[in-house]
């Protein structure tokens, strides 16, 4: 079984083909919604494939549109097994939207703290502020998605206890390779962030099975055997998820020897 700890399955246009690929390669996929309509679509897709785990959040790019609808978010957060994609973005969002981002992020972190849920985080050029808010809300379980910021703040996040997804940019970026080197093995997860990530990087359509490319390159960077790394990532996810009900059906395949192939298809 492979693990894609950050994807956006609702953004794929060819859903049937994507789910077939997820089944074929046995990819446990944490699919992050970016607003309420995105979450509803993610739920529809997850109902077709048990390997897709839906997660509700409001992405910082959408914060200004939804900041006045926080009273409608509570039931969706309560329903969602995880929370994300949430966070802050000071690079690709107009500065006037930063207060809206901060308000929504604070709201979701408060709910995550109260409900003790994993958060899946966007941190672009806002890494220090994200860390400050994680500390403020005493977030116990955080996945920092596609960390590309300064290595000193990375070290602080490691000390705080965060986990980190490494994605497709490890194939092209020395900085991401340095991030991967810095993150301890017991805090690593793999992701694709597809379908958009690969298209953003190389102008080609992304696919779920590219998480295997990430795993292969990460094993080279960390200088560990591929199968060992795959098992370590499975153990990391189990440790992070704890007793969460959503992870329980996957435990037989994640514990022991997490094979890269040969598992039964649900």
C-alpha positions in Angstrom: 0.0 0.0 0.0 1.2 3.5 -0.9 0.2 6.7 1.0 -0.8 10.0 -0.6 -1.3 12.2 2.4 -2.3 15.3 0.4 -4.3 15.2 -2.8 -7.3 16.8 -4.3 -9.3 14.0 -5.9 -12.3 16.2 -6.6 -10.2 18.3 -9.0 -9.6 15.4 -11.4 -11.8 15.4 -14.4 -11.6 11.7 -15.2 -12.8 10.4 -11.8 -13.4 6.8 -12.9 -9.9 6.4 -14.3 -8.4 8.1 -11.2 -10.2 5.8 -8.8 -9.2 2.8 -10.9 -5.6 3.9 -10.6 -5.9 4.4 -6.9 -7.3 0.9 -6.5 -4.7 -0.7 -8.8 -1.8 0.8 -6.9 -3.5 0.6 -3.5 -3.0 4.3 -2.7 -4.5 5.4 0.7 -5.4 8.9 -0.3 -6.2 11.8 2.0 -8.2 14.1 -0.3 -8.3 17.7 0.9 -11.3 19.8 0.0 -10.7 23.6 -0.4 -14.2 24.9 0.3 -17.7 23.5 1.1 -18.7 22.6 -2.5 -15.3 20.9 -2.9 -16.0 18.8 0.2 -19.4 17.7 -1.0 -17.8 16.5 -4.2 -15.0 14.8 -2.3 -17.6 13.0 -0.2 -19.3 11.7 -3.4 -16.0 10.4 -4.7 -15.0 8.8 -1.4 -18.3 6.9 -1.4 -17.1 5.2 -4.5 -13.7 4.1 -3.2 -12.8 3.3 0.4 -9.2 4.2 -0.2 -10.1 7.9 -0.5 -10.5 9.6 2.9 -12.3 13.0 2.7 -11.1 16.0 4.6 -12.9 19.4 4.9 -11.2 22.7 4.9 -11.2 26.2 3.4 -8.0 26.8 1.5 -6.4 30.3 2.1 -7.0 31.1 -1.6 -10.8 30.9 -0.9 -10.7 32.6 2.5 -12.1 36.0 1.4 -15.1 34.3 -0.2 -16.0 32.3 2.9 -14.9 34.3 5.8 -18.5 35.6 6.5 -19.9 32.0 6.4 -18.1 30.6 9.4 -21.4 29.8 11.1 -22.1 27.2 8.4 -18.7 25.5 8.8 -19.3 23.9 12.1 -21.4 20.9 11.0 -19.0 20.2 8.1 -15.9 20.2 10.4 -17.8 18.0 12.9 -18.5 15.5 10.1 -15.1 15.5 8.6 -12.6 12.8 9.8 -9.7 15.2 9.2 -9.4 19.0 8.7 -7.7 20.5 5.6 -6.6 22.0 3.5 -6.3 25.0 5.7 -3.5 27.5 6.4 -2.0 30.8 5.3 -0.6 32.0 2.0 1.3 35.3 1.9 2.8 34.8 -1.6 0.0 34.0 -4.0 -2.9 35.8 -2.3 -3.6 39.6 -2.4 -2.4 41.2 0.9 -5.9 42.6 1.5 -7.1 39.0 2.0 -4.6 38.2 4.7 -7.0 39.1 7.6 -9.7 36.8 6.1 -7.1 34.0 5.9 -6.1 34.5 9.5 -9.6 34.6 10.8 -10.6 31.4 9.0 -7.4 29.6 9.9 -7.9 30.6 13.5 -11.5 29.3 13.4 -10.5 25.9 12.0 -7.6 25.5 14.4 -9.8 26.1 17.3 -12.2 23.4 16.1 -9.3 21.0 15.4 -8.0 21.6 18.9 -11.4 21.0 20.5 -12.1 17.9 18.4 -8.5 16.6 18.4 -8.3 16.2 14.6 -5.4 16.0 12.3 -4.9 19.3 10.3 -3.4 19.3 6.8 -1.7 22.7 6.4 -0.8 25.1 3.6 2.0 27.5 4.8 3.4 29.4 1.7 5.6 32.3 2.9 3.7 32.2 6.2 5.6 29.5 7.9 6.4 31.4 11.1 2.8 32.7 11.5 1.4 29.2 11.0 3.7 27.8 13.7 2.6 30.6 16.1 -1.0 29.7 15.6 -0.4 26.0 16.0 1.3 26.8 19.3 -1.6 29.1 20.3 -4.2 26.4 19.8 -1.9 23.6 21.1 -2.5 21.5 18.0 -1.4 18.0 18.7 -1.5 16.5 15.2 -0.4 18.5 12.2 0.6 17.6 8.7 2.6 20.4 7.0 2.0 20.0 3.3 4.8 20.7 0.7 7.0 22.7 3.1 9.3 25.0 1.0 10.2 27.6 3.5 13.3 28.4 5.5 15.1 25.6 7.2 15.3 27.3 10.6 11.5 27.5 10.9 11.3 23.9 9.6 13.5 22.9 12.5 11.1 24.7 14.9 8.1 22.9 13.4 10.0 19.6 13.8 10.6 20.4 17.4 6.9 21.3 17.8 6.0 17.8 16.6 4.6 18.3 13.1 4.7 15.8 10.3 5.7 16.7 6.7 4.6 15.6 3.3 7.2 15.3 0.6 5.8 15.6 -2.9 6.7 15.7 -6.5 9.0 18.7 -6.3 11.6 16.5 -4.7 12.1 15.3 -8.3 13.2 18.8 -9.4 14.2 20.9 -6.5 17.4 20.9 -4.4 15.7 22.9 -1.7 12.9 20.3 -1.3 15.6 17.6 -1.2 17.2 19.6 1.6 13.9 19.8 3.4 13.5 16.0 3.0 17.0 15.5 4.4 16.2 17.7 7.4 13.0 16.0 8.4 13.5 12.9 10.6 12.4 9.6 9.1 9.7 9.3 11.7 8.0 12.5 10.6 7.8 11.9 6.9 4.8 11.3 4.7 4.4 11.2 1.0 2.0 13.2 -1.2 1.2 14.1 -4.8 -1.0 17.3 -4.4 -2.3 16.1 -7.7 -3.9 16.8 -10.1 -2.5 20.3 -9.9 1.1 19.8 -8.6 2.6 18.0 -11.6 0.9 20.3 -14.0 2.2 23.4 -12.1 5.7 21.9 -12.1 6.1 20.6 -15.6 2.8 21.4 -17.5 1.8 17.8 -17.7 -1.3 16.1 -16.1 -0.8 14.7 -12.7 -1.8 11.2 -11.7 -2.3 9.4 -8.3 0.4 6.7 -9.1 3.1 9.4 -9.2 3.3 9.0 -5.4 5.5 6.0 -6.2 8.0 8.3 -7.9 8.0 10.5 -4.8 8.7 7.5 -2.6 11.5 6.2 -4.9 13.3 9.6 -4.9 12.8 10.1 -1.2 14.3 6.7 -0.5 17.4 7.8 -2.6 17.6 11.2 -0.7 17.3 9.5 2.7 19.5 6.6 1.6 17.2 3.9 2.9 15.8 0.9 1.1 12.5 1.6 -0.7 10.5 -1.1 1.1 11.8 0.1 4.5 10.8 3.7 3.8 7.4 2.6 2.7 6.9 0.7 5.9 8.2 3.7 7.9 5.7 6.0 6.3 2.9 3.6 7.1 4.0 3.5 10.7 4.2 7.3 10.8 0.6 7.6 9.5 -0.6 5.1 12.1 1.2 7.0 14.9 -0.3 10.3 13.7 -3.8 8.9 13.3 -3.8 7.1 16.7 -7.3 5.7 17.5 -9.1 7.7 14.8 -11.9 5.6 13.3 -11.1 6.5 9.7 -7.7 4.7 9.8 -8.9 1.5 11.5 -10.0 -0.3 8.2 -6.5 0.2 6.8 -4.5 -1.1 9.8 -4.2 -4.7 8.7 -2.4 -3.5 5.5 -0.4 -0.7 7.2 0.9 -2.7 10.1 3.6 -5.4 9.7 5.1 -5.5 6.3 3.4 -2.7 4.2 4.1 -4.2 0.7 4.3 -2.0 -2.4 2.2 -4.5 -4.3 0.2 -7.6 -3.9 -2.4 -6.3 -1.5 -6.1 -7.1 -2.1 -8.2 -4.5 -3.8 -11.2 -3.2 -1.8 
